[in-house]
Amino acid sequence: MKVLELKNSDIYGATSSSLCLAHCLFTPLLFLSPIWWWSSLNIIFIMVSFVAVYNSVKKTSRNVMKPLFWLGFSILTLSIVNEEFHFLHVPEIFNYSAAGFLAGLHIFNMRYCQCDDEECCATKQ
């Protein structure tokens, strides 16, 4: 699966999650002029987030980050799907928090959970 491999997935993940957060913040302003492609960005954010989380989980040096990444991705995905189909009424802050949480995980992982060699990763477990 060479297509899903990213050199620095945390940069892509943090950028994607931050753009998703900005997208959520600016959506209410765009309701004044409906733009059909704006909501289709949700699918792109989910796909990019999946690839970034998948690669970050493979490369992180701390085991605790793996379930946190998948939890963050799941919450973000459920939040986006709920926002699109209105299954439950949830405050907007929930959507913002989900994107911010995942962006924060990527930034933390990029700064504190990267290894240059196999020895480093083995000692940080």
C-alpha positions in Angstrom: 0.0 0.0 0.0 2.6 2.5 -1.1 -0.2 5.1 -1.9 -1.0 5.4 1.8 2.5 6.1 3.0 3.5 9.6 3.9 7.0 10.8 4.7 5.8 13.0 7.6 2.2 12.1 8.3 2.1 14.3 11.4 2.6 17.5 9.3 -0.2 16.4 6.9 -2.4 15.4 9.8 -1.9 18.6 11.8 -2.5 20.7 8.7 -5.6 18.7 7.7 -7.1 18.9 11.1 -6.4 22.6 11.4 -7.9 23.2 8.0 -10.9 21.2 9.1 -11.2 23.4 12.2 -11.1 26.5 10.0 -13.6 24.9 7.7 -16.0 24.4 10.6 -15.5 27.9 11.9 -16.2 29.5 8.5 -19.1 27.3 7.5 -21.8 29.5 9.2 -20.6 32.5 7.3 -20.9 30.7 4.0 -24.6 29.8 4.6 -25.3 33.3 3.3 -24.3 32.2 -0.2 -24.6 28.4 -0.7 -21.6 26.8 -2.2 -22.2 23.1 -3.1 -18.5 22.1 -3.0 -17.9 23.5 0.6 -19.7 20.5 2.2 -17.8 18.0 0.0 -14.6 19.1 1.7 -15.8 17.0 4.6 -15.1 13.8 2.7 -11.6 15.1 1.8 -10.8 15.9 5.4 -11.9 12.4 6.5 -9.8 10.8 3.8 -6.7 12.9 4.5 -7.1 12.4 8.2 -7.3 8.6 7.8 -4.1 8.5 5.8 -2.3 10.7 8.2 -3.5 8.8 11.3 -2.7 5.5 9.6 0.9 6.5 8.9 1.4 8.3 12.3 0.2 5.1 14.1 2.8 3.1 12.2 5.6 5.5 13.0 5.0 6.7 16.5 7.4 5.7 19.2 4.9 5.6 22.0 2.2 2.9 22.2 -0.2 5.2 24.0 -0.4 7.4 21.0 -1.9 4.7 18.8 -5.3 4.4 20.4 -5.4 8.1 21.0 -4.9 8.7 17.2 -7.7 6.3 16.4 -10.0 7.7 19.0 -9.4 11.3 17.7 -10.0 10.1 14.1 -13.2 8.3 15.1 -14.5 11.3 17.1 -13.7 13.7 14.2 -15.3 11.3 11.6 -18.5 10.8 13.7 -18.6 14.6 14.3 -18.4 15.3 10.6 -21.0 12.6 9.7 -23.3 13.8 12.4 -23.0 17.4 11.1 -23.8 16.3 7.6 -26.8 14.1 8.4 -28.0 15.6 11.7 -28.5 12.4 13.7 -28.0 14.1 17.0 -28.0 17.8 18.1 -24.5 18.5 19.4 -23.0 21.8 20.2 -20.6 23.2 17.6 -17.8 23.2 20.1 -17.8 19.4 19.9 -16.8 19.6 16.2 -14.2 22.2 16.9 -12.8 20.2 19.8 -12.5 17.0 17.7 -10.5 18.7 15.0 -8.4 20.5 17.6 -7.7 17.3 19.5 -6.5 15.5 16.4 -4.3 18.4 15.3 -2.9 18.5 18.8 -2.1 14.8 18.8 -0.2 15.2 15.5 1.8 18.1 16.7 2.6 16.3 20.0 3.6 13.2 18.1 5.8 15.2 15.7 7.6 16.9 18.6 8.0 14.2 21.2 7.3 10.7 19.6 9.6 10.5 16.6 12.7 8.3 16.4 15.6 8.3 14.0 16.6 4.7 14.6 15.1 1.4 15.9 16.9 1.7 19.3 15.2 4.9 20.2 11.8 3.5 19.5 12.4 0.4 21.5 13.4 2.5 24.6 10.5 4.9 24.5 7.7 2.3 24.8 
